[in-house]
Each structure stands twice: as structure tokens, then as C-alpha cells.
Amino acid sequence: MIKLLVKQATVDYHGFFAAPAFNLIGEVREIIAGLSKAFAVHNVGLGNFRMEGDAAEPSTAAALVRLGRFGIYQFKFDQVKASLSGFSDDDLEGMISVIEKGNGWVREAVNNFAFKTHAFL
Amino acid sequence: MDAKVRLSLDHSLQETDGLYINYMVVFERDSVDYVEAAHLSRQLLEAALREVGLEFGEDQSLGS
């Protein structure tokens, strides 16, 4: 049996919505406040946030939260994404916890919400 | 697990004589137990790799 020596590893998670989060379009304050509260245990402040994309193009707009060793969590109006690189097994468990917390907020914040697909890469 | 799974093995473009492993697990439903999914997916990956004569080292964490 050949033993693998891992030199580089990345895990990406995508959660695609069944329908866009229409009620959150234009609600930057609610999105940042909601994600801040969801990730409060990680001592998230405004400095952890980055707003990306073009507000005039809802499909590109995103709120990204940096969570240190647990990677990043990104909210878009039609999906969420989490990414982690160069991690230990503990970090991976932390990433899963991040996904649970972030997705929990999404379910509460978006009207009539459901995921269509979850993909791990 | 009720998921679609794809495993790809190829030559690495970054590591000389290295392998590039791409592993994708897709759940086409609303709710997923993420912890269970992660554990089952990892077990499935390791089983699939063993089928082709590969395994992760005992003390290997997935990162550099």
C-alpha cells in the first residue's frame, strides 16, 4: 500500500439555495449583524468582514467573513460558501461548526428558505 | 449517505511525481447532518483510495 504524504489540501463547501434570498437584498446591516451574531463565539468584529461584488448586480454581491483557522464563510443571495486550506482535523471540525452556525442564521433570516444542494469539494 | 460522489486522480501540476486528488460529494436535499456527512465522506474516500493501493499516512492531517 502506498502511503500518501499530503502537501496541500483545500476543502470547499457550497450550499445552493432553492430560491434567492430576496428579502435580504439591500439589507447589508441585517446581513452583517446576523452573521456577527451567528459567529459571536469566534469573536467576529467588523474587521472580519469584507463586502464583495457589485451591489448593482445581486448575483455577484457577497458578504465574506474571515474566521481565522476555520477558514472563511461567504453569504451570497443565492448560495453560501465555506473554504479552508492547510488545516488539521480539528480545524476541519471547526469549519463544519462554522457551516452549521452560518447556515442556521440563513434559515432564520431568509423567508421560506430551503437549500437545493450541498456540495463538498 | 444518499449522495453523489466523484473521485478523480491525476498527475499533480505543482508537485513533481505527485498526485492530484479531487473528491466531490453532493447532497441534493435541504437538510444535511454536516458532521455525519464529513465522517462518512472521509471513510468513503479512504476506502476508495485503498481499492487502488493508496492510503493516508497514520499521522497525516489534511494540510501543510
Backbone of each chain as ProteinMPNN parsed JSONL, in Angstrom:
{"seq_chain_A": "MIKLLVKQATVDYHGFFAAPAFNLIGEVREIIAGLSKAFAVHNVGLGNFRMEGDAAEPSTAAALVRLGRFGIYQFKFDQVKASLSGFSDDDLEGMISVIEKGNGWVREAVNNFAFKTHAFL", "coords_chain_A": {"N_chain_A": [[0.861, -1.185, 0.0], [0.662, 2.155, -0.902], [1.722, 4.958, 0.838], [0.257, 8.097, 1.307], [1.573, 11.344, 1.261], [0.464, 14.273, 2.334], [0.662, 17.317, 0.78], [-0.658, 19.63, 0.184], [-3.877, 20.815, 0.867], [-7.293, 21.523, 0.329], [-10.549, 22.408, 1.308], [-13.728, 22.947, 0.117], [-16.995, 24.19, 0.56], [-20.233, 24.384, -0.718], [-23.423, 25.731, -0.47], [-26.308, 25.69, -2.096], [-29.114, 27.717, -2.754], [-32.651, 27.0, -2.838], [-34.247, 29.018, -3.733], [-33.596, 32.486, -4.425], [-32.422, 34.755, -1.829], [-34.447, 36.928, -1.5], [-35.551, 38.739, 0.34], [-33.395, 39.74, 1.688], [-31.913, 41.279, 0.01], [-30.246, 44.284, -0.426], [-30.106, 44.678, 2.253], [-27.759, 45.158, 3.943], [-27.0, 45.804, 6.53], [-28.537, 44.073, 8.117], [-27.544, 41.625, 7.28], [-24.8, 41.682, 8.014], [-25.061, 42.092, 10.776], [-26.479, 39.784, 11.482], [-24.72, 37.667, 10.74], [-22.562, 38.322, 12.333], [-23.621, 37.853, 14.866], [-24.161, 35.126, 14.626], [-21.62, 34.055, 14.471], [-20.497, 34.794, 16.847], [-19.119, 33.433, 18.878], [-16.642, 33.177, 17.83], [-15.5, 35.578, 18.161], [-16.017, 37.609, 16.275], [-15.533, 40.632, 14.554], [-16.144, 43.852, 12.957], [-13.894, 44.073, 11.39], [-13.478, 41.531, 10.448], [-15.065, 41.242, 8.322], [-15.769, 41.428, 4.815], [-17.068, 43.084, 2.133], [-18.088, 42.096, -0.995], [-18.138, 42.12, -4.619], [-20.616, 43.634, -6.782], [-22.948, 45.879, -5.796], [-24.957, 46.622, -7.451], [-25.389, 44.456, -8.964], [-26.961, 41.849, -8.02], [-26.331, 39.116, -8.18], [-23.627, 38.931, -7.932], [-22.925, 40.092, -5.566], [-21.577, 39.809, -2.27], [-21.076, 38.811, 1.123], [-18.332, 38.363, 3.037], [-16.805, 36.511, 5.57], [-14.039, 36.342, 7.597], [-12.595, 33.745, 9.417], [-10.304, 33.016, 10.778], [-8.385, 30.253, 11.698], [-10.387, 28.569, 10.975], [-11.167, 29.128, 8.467], [-13.059, 30.687, 5.822], [-16.322, 32.135, 5.518], [-18.887, 32.684, 3.309], [-21.569, 34.682, 2.289], [-23.94, 34.801, -0.212], [-26.631, 35.973, -2.309], [-27.795, 33.781, -3.415], [-26.519, 31.557, -2.556], [-24.325, 29.937, -0.187], [-20.926, 29.771, 0.907], [-18.095, 28.025, 2.097], [-14.667, 27.872, 2.926], [-11.524, 26.239, 3.377], [-8.07, 25.945, 3.946], [-4.967, 24.198, 4.194], [-5.042, 22.683, 6.782], [-5.733, 21.205, 10.04], [-7.222, 18.213, 11.463], [-8.791, 19.082, 13.57], [-9.235, 21.713, 12.829], [-10.834, 21.278, 10.617], [-13.115, 20.233, 11.79], [-13.871, 22.524, 13.114], [-14.518, 24.128, 10.927], [-16.781, 22.811, 9.988], [-18.496, 23.349, 12.084], [-18.69, 26.097, 11.747], [-20.063, 26.201, 9.313], [-22.506, 25.082, 10.124], [-23.39, 27.051, 11.937], [-23.472, 29.396, 10.351], [-25.262, 28.63, 8.313], [-27.461, 28.122, 9.848], [-28.208, 30.683, 10.658], [-28.913, 31.711, 8.124], [-31.191, 30.181, 7.486], [-32.963, 31.164, 9.375], [-33.068, 33.859, 8.705], [-33.898, 34.19, 6.07], [-36.824, 34.385, 4.146], [-39.157, 31.711, 3.84], [-37.233, 29.659, 3.43], [-35.036, 27.219, 1.863], [-32.485, 24.821, 1.237], [-31.21, 23.777, -1.9], [-29.111, 22.201, -2.798], [-26.187, 20.702, -1.397], [-22.715, 20.856, -1.542], [-19.596, 19.35, -1.197], [-16.182, 19.799, -1.683]], "CA_chain_A": [[0.0, 0.0, 0.0], [1.446, 3.381, -0.983], [1.25, 5.962, 1.8], [0.188, 9.437, 0.747], [2.05, 12.465, 2.056], [-0.331, 15.412, 1.882], [1.433, 18.552, 0.693], [-1.587, 20.763, 0.112], [-5.269, 20.369, 0.874], [-8.315, 22.568, 0.414], [-11.929, 21.945, 1.368], [-14.734, 23.959, -0.195], [-18.395, 23.81, 0.733], [-21.211, 25.27, -1.346], [-24.83, 25.447, -0.2], [-27.078, 26.446, -3.089], [-30.479, 27.934, -2.292], [-33.742, 26.627, -3.734], [-34.693, 30.292, -4.301], [-32.76, 33.567, -3.896], [-32.829, 35.407, -0.573], [-34.945, 38.229, -1.952], [-35.833, 39.673, 1.435], [-32.144, 40.288, 2.219], [-31.266, 42.148, -0.978], [-30.228, 45.659, 0.044], [-30.134, 44.689, 3.721], [-26.388, 44.893, 4.385], [-26.936, 45.894, 8.0], [-29.101, 42.849, 8.692], [-26.651, 40.51, 6.961], [-23.606, 41.765, 8.856], [-25.466, 41.87, 12.165], [-26.848, 38.381, 11.639], [-23.532, 36.813, 10.696], [-21.781, 38.645, 13.536], [-24.239, 37.143, 15.985], [-24.011, 33.683, 14.398], [-20.226, 33.689, 14.702], [-20.043, 35.53, 18.036], [-18.178, 32.616, 19.649], [-15.336, 33.347, 17.195], [-15.085, 36.976, 18.39], [-16.028, 38.282, 14.975], [-15.802, 42.066, 14.54], [-16.306, 44.391, 11.608], [-12.667, 43.828, 10.656], [-13.511, 40.197, 9.859], [-15.976, 41.248, 7.187], [-15.42, 42.065, 3.549], [-18.186, 43.092, 1.2], [-17.521, 41.897, -2.322], [-19.045, 42.18, -5.75], [-21.24, 44.89, -7.184], [-24.288, 45.961, -5.211], [-25.913, 46.799, -8.543], [-25.588, 43.123, -9.558], [-27.204, 40.979, -6.869], [-25.744, 37.778, -8.314], [-22.2, 38.996, -7.606], [-22.724, 40.671, -4.233], [-21.275, 38.799, -1.259], [-20.517, 39.19, 2.417], [-17.35, 37.339, 3.381], [-16.36, 36.585, 6.966], [-12.808, 35.586, 7.848], [-12.712, 33.095, 10.723], [-9.006, 32.528, 11.215], [-8.008, 28.884, 11.353], [-11.573, 27.859, 10.49], [-11.416, 29.491, 7.084], [-13.948, 31.788, 5.502], [-17.728, 31.842, 5.228], [-19.355, 33.728, 2.402], [-23.006, 34.696, 2.001], [-24.441, 35.456, -1.412], [-28.086, 35.927, -2.279], [-28.288, 32.511, -3.927], [-25.707, 30.447, -2.056], [-23.282, 30.204, 0.804], [-19.696, 29.051, 0.621], [-17.074, 27.998, 3.141], [-13.409, 27.347, 2.397], [-10.465, 26.021, 4.359], [-6.844, 25.427, 3.346], [-3.858, 23.937, 5.1], [-5.752, 22.536, 8.047], [-5.684, 19.974, 10.824], [-8.549, 17.614, 11.626], [-9.539, 19.972, 14.475], [-9.666, 22.867, 12.032], [-11.928, 20.817, 9.761], [-14.306, 20.178, 12.648], [-14.261, 23.918, 13.312], [-15.158, 24.584, 9.695], [-18.126, 22.235, 9.974], [-19.261, 24.141, 13.049], [-18.941, 27.386, 11.088], [-21.134, 25.977, 8.334], [-23.754, 24.905, 10.875], [-23.798, 28.337, 12.509], [-23.834, 30.307, 9.269], [-26.471, 28.15, 7.644], [-28.55, 28.295, 10.806], [-28.667, 32.079, 10.519], [-29.569, 31.854, 6.822], [-32.53, 29.585, 7.59], [-33.81, 32.063, 10.168], [-33.16, 35.212, 8.138], [-34.487, 34.221, 4.724], [-38.219, 33.939, 4.127], [-39.486, 30.467, 3.126], [-35.931, 29.201, 2.958], [-34.614, 25.818, 1.772], [-31.339, 24.543, 0.383], [-31.426, 22.86, -3.01], [-27.972, 21.294, -2.92], [-24.969, 20.931, -0.621], [-21.597, 20.224, -2.226], [-18.288, 19.402, -0.54], [-15.102, 19.518, -2.622]], "C_chain_A": [[0.905, 1.246, 0.0], [0.862, 4.407, -0.02], [1.34, 7.345, 1.167], [0.711, 10.462, 1.744], [1.352, 13.714, 1.526], [0.512, 16.671, 1.928], [0.532, 19.784, 0.722], [-3.003, 20.223, 0.069], [-6.194, 21.563, 1.036], [-9.679, 21.896, 0.46], [-12.83, 23.131, 1.065], [-16.119, 23.369, 0.036], [-19.262, 24.848, 0.032], [-22.604, 24.809, -0.938], [-25.671, 26.308, -1.118], [-28.533, 26.523, -2.644], [-31.499, 27.437, -3.315], [-34.303, 27.879, -4.421], [-33.832, 31.41, -3.696], [-33.333, 34.178, -2.619], [-33.301, 36.828, -0.872], [-35.106, 39.22, -0.797], [-34.563, 40.273, 2.04], [-31.412, 41.184, 1.21], [-31.38, 43.601, -0.523], [-30.173, 45.787, 1.552], [-28.753, 44.346, 4.291], [-26.299, 44.874, 5.905], [-27.429, 44.597, 8.628], [-28.167, 41.664, 8.451], [-25.435, 40.528, 7.879], [-23.957, 41.503, 10.318], [-25.781, 40.398, 12.413], [-25.646, 37.451, 11.655], [-22.629, 37.083, 11.897], [-22.309, 37.883, 14.739], [-24.037, 35.637, 15.851], [-22.607, 33.211, 14.753], [-19.636, 34.384, 15.934], [-18.994, 34.76, 18.834], [-16.757, 32.735, 19.089], [-14.828, 34.776, 17.309], [-14.978, 37.76, 17.081], [-16.361, 39.752, 15.153], [-15.93, 42.552, 13.11], [-15.076, 44.131, 10.747], [-12.603, 42.456, 10.01], [-14.345, 40.149, 8.582], [-15.356, 41.906, 5.961], [-16.641, 41.952, 2.65], [-17.604, 43.032, -0.205], [-18.593, 42.023, -3.396], [-19.617, 43.567, -5.952], [-22.664, 44.91, -6.641], [-25.363, 46.114, -6.288], [-26.202, 45.475, -9.256], [-25.746, 42.121, -8.424], [-26.53, 39.611, -6.966], [-24.267, 37.764, -7.945], [-21.94, 39.475, -6.181], [-22.518, 39.583, -3.195], [-20.779, 39.45, 0.02], [-19.608, 38.06, 2.862], [-16.872, 37.574, 4.807], [-15.114, 35.729, 7.116], [-12.843, 35.047, 9.275], [-11.423, 32.411, 11.119], [-8.718, 31.115, 10.738], [-9.183, 28.069, 10.842], [-12.009, 28.33, 9.106], [-12.309, 30.693, 6.904], [-15.355, 31.267, 5.245], [-18.251, 33.012, 4.412], [-20.838, 33.575, 2.147], [-23.24, 35.443, 0.7], [-25.946, 35.254, -1.434], [-28.661, 34.633, -2.839], [-27.499, 31.302, -3.419], [-24.837, 30.913, -0.888], [-22.088, 29.332, 0.453], [-18.791, 29.116, 1.845], [-15.828, 27.368, 2.548], [-12.381, 27.245, 3.506], [-9.267, 25.423, 3.646], [-5.801, 25.183, 4.427], [-4.315, 23.743, 6.527], [-5.468, 21.209, 8.732], [-7.098, 19.397, 10.908], [-9.411, 18.471, 12.568], [-10.064, 21.194, 13.724], [-10.851, 22.485, 11.155], [-13.218, 20.715, 10.564], [-14.805, 21.594, 12.939], [-14.971, 24.491, 12.107], [-16.592, 24.062, 9.618], [-19.03, 23.001, 10.935], [-19.621, 25.506, 12.472], [-20.09, 27.252, 10.093], [-22.479, 25.84, 9.046], [-24.273, 26.24, 11.397], [-24.272, 29.292, 11.405], [-25.133, 29.896, 8.603], [-27.683, 28.254, 8.568], [-29.106, 29.705, 10.749], [-29.425, 32.269, 9.206], [-31.001, 31.324, 6.889], [-33.483, 30.496, 8.362], [-34.077, 33.373, 9.441], [-33.896, 35.284, 6.803], [-35.894, 33.645, 4.752], [-38.376, 32.662, 3.308], [-38.243, 29.78, 2.579], [-35.81, 27.683, 2.871], [-33.35, 25.749, 0.911], [-31.79, 23.603, -0.729], [-30.346, 21.79, -3.029], [-26.871, 21.702, -1.947], [-23.843, 20.183, -1.327], [-20.317, 20.438, -1.429], [-17.238, 19.006, -1.567], [-13.766, 19.515, -1.875]], "O_chain_A": [[1.812, 1.354, 0.826], [-0.334, 4.694, -0.053], [2.354, 7.714, 0.576], [0.341, 10.45, 2.918], [1.616, 14.156, 0.408], [1.019, 17.051, 2.984], [0.917, 20.841, 1.222], [-3.299, 19.286, -0.674], [-5.905, 22.493, 1.788], [-9.931, 20.933, -0.264], [-12.709, 24.189, 1.681], [-16.372, 22.201, -0.258], [-19.042, 26.05, 0.176], [-22.927, 23.626, -1.051], [-25.742, 27.524, -0.941], [-29.114, 25.528, -2.212], [-31.237, 27.453, -4.518], [-34.778, 27.808, -5.555], [-33.383, 31.282, -2.557], [-34.536, 34.13, -2.362], [-32.628, 37.803, -0.535], [-34.824, 40.408, -0.952], [-34.645, 41.217, 2.825], [-30.389, 41.78, 1.546], [-32.479, 44.091, -0.264], [-30.192, 46.9, 2.077], [-28.599, 43.37, 5.026], [-25.611, 44.038, 6.491], [-26.813, 44.081, 9.561], [-28.016, 40.801, 9.316], [-25.078, 39.502, 8.459], [-23.242, 40.784, 11.016], [-25.392, 39.838, 13.438], [-25.564, 36.55, 12.489], [-22.001, 36.162, 12.419], [-21.541, 37.337, 15.531], [-23.775, 34.95, 16.839], [-22.423, 32.109, 15.27], [-18.42, 34.539, 16.043], [-18.082, 35.36, 19.403], [-15.786, 32.432, 19.782], [-13.858, 35.154, 16.652], [-14.001, 38.463, 16.822], [-17.341, 40.097, 15.813], [-15.838, 41.769, 12.165], [-15.183, 43.986, 9.53], [-11.778, 42.224, 9.126], [-14.337, 39.155, 7.855], [-14.532, 42.814, 6.066], [-17.175, 40.864, 2.436], [-16.732, 43.825, -0.559], [-19.791, 42.032, -3.11], [-19.153, 44.543, -5.362], [-23.483, 44.058, -6.987], [-26.527, 45.779, -6.07], [-27.138, 45.38, -10.05], [-24.752, 41.599, -7.921], [-26.196, 39.012, -5.944], [-23.709, 36.701, -7.673], [-20.846, 39.281, -5.651], [-23.193, 38.554, -3.224], [-20.144, 40.505, -0.005], [-20.058, 36.928, 3.044], [-16.573, 38.703, 5.196], [-15.125, 34.538, 6.804], [-13.089, 35.791, 10.224], [-11.445, 31.343, 11.73], [-8.792, 30.813, 9.546], [-8.984, 26.972, 10.32], [-13.088, 27.974, 8.632], [-12.318, 31.607, 7.729], [-15.554, 30.129, 4.818], [-18.079, 34.174, 4.779], [-21.317, 32.486, 1.831], [-22.793, 36.577, 0.532], [-26.479, 34.454, -0.665], [-29.867, 34.402, -2.756], [-27.776, 30.166, -3.802], [-24.65, 32.106, -0.651], [-22.218, 28.3, -0.205], [-18.731, 30.132, 2.537], [-15.92, 26.432, 1.754], [-12.362, 28.044, 4.442], [-9.413, 24.506, 2.838], [-5.764, 25.877, 5.443], [-4.004, 24.559, 7.394], [-5.031, 20.239, 8.113], [-8.058, 20.031, 10.47], [-10.623, 18.57, 12.379], [-11.185, 21.647, 13.953], [-11.77, 23.282, 10.971], [-14.29, 21.069, 10.073], [-16.011, 21.834, 13.003], [-15.924, 25.257, 12.249], [-17.504, 24.791, 9.227], [-20.193, 23.265, 10.628], [-20.724, 26.007, 12.685], [-20.981, 28.099, 10.047], [-23.475, 26.419, 8.613], [-25.468, 26.522, 11.306], [-25.331, 29.91, 11.514], [-26.004, 30.731, 8.359], [-28.805, 28.454, 8.104], [-30.32, 29.907, 10.786], [-30.469, 32.921, 9.183], [-31.922, 31.97, 6.391], [-34.667, 30.585, 8.038], [-35.168, 33.936, 9.539], [-34.451, 36.324, 6.451], [-36.133, 32.571, 5.303], [-37.809, 32.536, 2.223], [-38.201, 29.373, 1.418], [-36.388, 26.952, 3.675], [-33.181, 26.529, -0.026], [-32.644, 22.741, -0.521], [-30.631, 20.613, -3.249], [-26.648, 22.888, -1.703], [-23.995, 19.012, -1.673], [-19.994, 21.559, -1.036], [-17.385, 17.99, -2.247], [-12.719, 19.297, -2.483]]}, "seq_chain_B": "MDAKVRLSLDHSLQETDGLYINYMVVFERDSVDYVEAAHLSRQLLEAALREVGLEFGEDQSLGS", "coords_chain_B": {"N_chain_B": [[-25.583, 7.114, 2.693], [-26.715, 8.603, 0.742], [-25.887, 10.319, -1.473], [-24.265, 11.998, -4.233], [-21.178, 11.063, -5.525], [-17.881, 11.827, -6.506], [-14.696, 10.883, -7.488], [-11.524, 11.878, -8.471], [-8.383, 11.165, -9.852], [-5.23, 12.363, -10.674], [-2.24, 13.477, -12.382], [-0.167, 15.61, -10.474], [0.192, 19.088, -10.961], [1.713, 20.725, -9.518], [3.385, 19.406, -7.729], [6.21, 17.533, -8.234], [6.098, 14.315, -9.551], [3.859, 13.905, -8.054], [0.466, 13.361, -6.818], [-2.74, 14.504, -7.819], [-5.66, 14.831, -6.163], [-9.051, 14.927, -6.463], [-12.059, 15.281, -4.859], [-15.449, 14.993, -4.632], [-18.535, 15.499, -3.048], [-21.965, 15.443, -3.197], [-25.029, 16.541, -2.0], [-28.319, 16.351, -2.704], [-30.557, 17.8, -1.388], [-32.491, 19.45, 1.213], [-31.748, 19.384, 3.997], [-28.822, 18.48, 5.807], [-26.804, 16.417, 7.811], [-24.052, 17.708, 8.862], [-21.76, 16.911, 10.273], [-21.95, 14.105, 10.364], [-21.95, 13.685, 7.629], [-19.411, 14.563, 6.911], [-17.757, 12.735, 8.234], [-18.592, 10.25, 7.11], [-18.043, 10.749, 4.44], [-15.281, 11.013, 4.495], [-14.54, 8.431, 5.299], [-15.463, 7.002, 3.104], [-13.843, 8.037, 1.095], [-11.298, 7.164, 1.951], [-11.667, 4.411, 1.782], [-12.07, 4.101, -0.949], [-9.626, 4.94, -1.949], [-7.978, 2.979, -0.896], [-8.743, 0.842, -2.45], [-7.357, 1.285, -4.754], [-4.817, 1.0, -3.967], [-3.77, 2.989, -2.311], [-3.186, 4.996, 0.618], [-3.735, 7.284, 3.329], [-1.098, 8.509, 5.39], [-0.647, 7.482, 8.81], [-0.404, 9.564, 10.635], [-1.192, 11.726, 9.223], [-2.485, 14.873, 8.769], [-4.905, 16.784, 6.994], [-3.349, 18.873, 5.583], [-0.874, 21.471, 5.072]], "CA_chain_B": [[-25.287, 8.528, 2.712], [-27.621, 9.202, -0.237], [-25.203, 11.448, -2.081], [-23.497, 11.724, -5.444], [-19.77, 11.146, -5.169], [-16.96, 11.71, -7.628], [-13.283, 10.899, -7.111], [-10.639, 11.968, -9.628], [-6.948, 11.115, -9.572], [-4.499, 12.849, -11.845], [-0.9, 13.946, -12.067], [-0.133, 16.956, -9.889], [0.939, 20.094, -11.728], [2.538, 21.504, -8.591], [4.353, 18.551, -7.062], [6.849, 16.562, -9.13], [5.736, 12.919, -9.245], [2.774, 13.931, -7.086], [-0.897, 13.068, -7.244], [-3.806, 15.465, -7.556], [-6.886, 14.108, -5.814], [-10.239, 15.77, -6.383], [-13.115, 14.452, -4.278], [-16.634, 15.818, -4.51], [-19.715, 14.83, -2.504], [-23.095, 16.35, -3.412], [-26.303, 16.141, -1.404], [-29.389, 17.1, -3.378], [-31.681, 17.917, -0.464], [-32.448, 20.642, 2.048], [-31.048, 19.221, 5.271], [-27.695, 17.548, 5.862], [-26.047, 16.36, 9.072], [-22.727, 18.014, 8.331], [-20.743, 16.12, 10.976], [-22.048, 12.739, 9.854], [-21.561, 13.709, 6.215], [-17.955, 14.698, 6.839], [-17.147, 11.462, 8.654], [-18.886, 9.218, 6.125], [-17.329, 11.092, 3.217], [-13.864, 10.687, 4.713], [-14.44, 6.97, 5.292], [-15.655, 6.547, 1.724], [-12.631, 8.412, 0.363], [-10.202, 6.279, 2.341], [-11.963, 3.083, 1.243], [-11.859, 4.155, -2.397], [-8.183, 5.02, -2.187], [-7.408, 1.664, -0.596], [-9.043, -0.012, -3.601], [-6.339, 1.496, -5.788], [-3.499, 0.829, -3.377], [-3.3, 4.204, -1.675], [-3.744, 5.32, 1.916], [-3.111, 8.399, 4.027], [-0.253, 8.126, 6.494], [-1.407, 7.438, 10.061], [-0.362, 10.847, 11.349], [-1.381, 12.786, 8.252], [-3.646, 15.758, 8.777], [-5.103, 17.231, 5.627], [-2.901, 20.239, 5.382], [0.566, 21.673, 5.093]], "C_chain_B": [[-26.194, 9.281, 1.748], [-27.021, 10.465, -0.835], [-24.562, 11.008, -3.385], [-22.036, 11.992, -5.128], [-18.935, 11.01, -6.437], [-15.54, 11.824, -7.096], [-12.442, 10.916, -8.375], [-9.196, 11.944, -9.155], [-6.211, 11.52, -10.838], [-3.076, 13.202, -11.412], [-0.984, 15.344, -11.475], [0.678, 17.879, -10.788], [1.9, 20.869, -10.834], [3.646, 20.682, -7.953], [4.908, 17.525, -8.054], [6.55, 15.148, -8.651], [4.613, 12.837, -8.205], [1.432, 13.599, -7.703], [-1.799, 14.252, -6.942], [-5.071, 14.652, -7.325], [-8.016, 15.116, -5.685], [-11.413, 14.897, -5.952], [-14.327, 15.336, -4.027], [-17.818, 14.98, -4.027], [-20.863, 15.829, -2.57], [-24.356, 15.746, -2.818], [-27.4, 16.993, -2.028], [-30.644, 17.1, -2.503], [-31.47, 19.117, 0.444], [-31.546, 20.465, 3.259], [-29.956, 18.168, 5.188], [-27.115, 17.588, 7.273], [-24.587, 16.511, 8.67], [-21.641, 17.15, 8.992], [-20.741, 14.692, 10.452], [-21.574, 12.682, 8.406], [-20.043, 13.77, 6.076], [-17.279, 13.373, 7.192], [-17.361, 10.374, 7.607], [-18.129, 9.475, 4.823], [-15.857, 10.736, 3.34], [-13.652, 9.177, 4.674], [-14.542, 6.433, 3.866], [-14.415, 6.854, 0.889], [-11.494, 7.441, 0.679], [-10.419, 4.876, 1.788], [-11.69, 3.045, -0.257], [-10.373, 4.198, -2.723], [-7.504, 3.679, -1.915], [-7.621, 0.712, -1.758], [-8.001, 0.128, -4.69], [-4.94, 1.522, -5.181], [-2.915, 2.056, -2.718], [-3.907, 4.354, -0.283], [-3.011, 6.52, 2.495], [-2.234, 7.847, 5.141], [-1.019, 8.246, 7.793], [-1.461, 8.786, 10.758], [-0.571, 12.021, 10.413], [-2.634, 13.583, 8.564], [-3.729, 16.369, 7.396], [-4.644, 18.661, 5.455], [-1.401, 20.33, 5.414], [0.947, 22.541, 6.27]], "O_chain_B": [[-26.418, 10.479, 1.923], [-27.588, 11.551, -0.713], [-24.342, 9.82, -3.621], [-21.695, 13.016, -4.537], [-19.231, 10.202, -7.317], [-15.219, 12.747, -6.347], [-12.619, 10.071, -9.253], [-8.831, 12.613, -8.188], [-6.539, 11.069, -11.936], [-2.76, 13.219, -10.223], [-1.783, 16.167, -11.923], [1.724, 17.492, -11.311], [2.785, 21.575, -11.318], [4.724, 21.203, -7.669], [4.155, 16.745, -8.638], [6.732, 14.831, -7.475], [4.443, 11.806, -7.553], [1.273, 13.558, -8.923], [-1.634, 14.924, -5.924], [-5.495, 13.881, -8.186], [-7.939, 16.049, -4.885], [-11.724, 13.896, -6.599], [-14.241, 16.319, -3.291], [-18.066, 13.888, -4.537], [-20.748, 16.942, -2.055], [-24.707, 14.598, -3.092], [-27.401, 18.216, -1.888], [-31.653, 16.48, -2.838], [-30.4, 19.727, 0.445], [-30.679, 21.298, 3.52], [-30.132, 17.11, 4.585], [-26.955, 18.66, 7.857], [-23.961, 15.562, 8.197], [-20.707, 16.712, 8.32], [-19.692, 14.133, 10.135], [-20.882, 11.745, 8.006], [-19.465, 13.101, 5.219], [-16.339, 12.949, 6.519], [-16.425, 9.657, 7.253], [-17.638, 8.545, 4.184], [-15.256, 10.218, 2.399], [-12.685, 8.701, 4.079], [-13.804, 5.529, 3.474], [-13.988, 6.035, 0.076], [-10.813, 6.957, -0.225], [-9.465, 4.219, 1.37], [-11.142, 2.069, -0.77], [-9.923, 3.558, -3.673], [-6.571, 3.292, -2.619], [-6.771, -0.137, -2.027], [-7.78, -0.802, -5.465], [-3.994, 2.006, -5.802], [-1.697, 2.164, -2.576], [-5.02, 3.888, -0.036], [-1.838, 6.753, 2.205], [-2.573, 6.842, 5.766], [-1.958, 9.038, 7.878], [-2.458, 9.114, 11.401], [-0.2, 13.154, 10.721], [-3.729, 13.023, 8.618], [-2.719, 16.461, 6.698], [-5.452, 19.557, 5.21], [-0.725, 19.357, 5.751], [2.127, 22.831, 6.467]]}, "name": "protein", "num_of_chains": 2, "seq": "MIKLLVKQATVDYHGFFAAPAFNLIGEVREIIAGLSKAFAVHNVGLGNFRMEGDAAEPSTAAALVRLGRFGIYQFKFDQVKASLSGFSDDDLEGMISVIEKGNGWVREAVNNFAFKTHAFLMDAKVRLSLDHSLQETDGLYINYMVVFERDSVDYVEAAHLSRQLLEAALREVGLEFGEDQSLGS"}
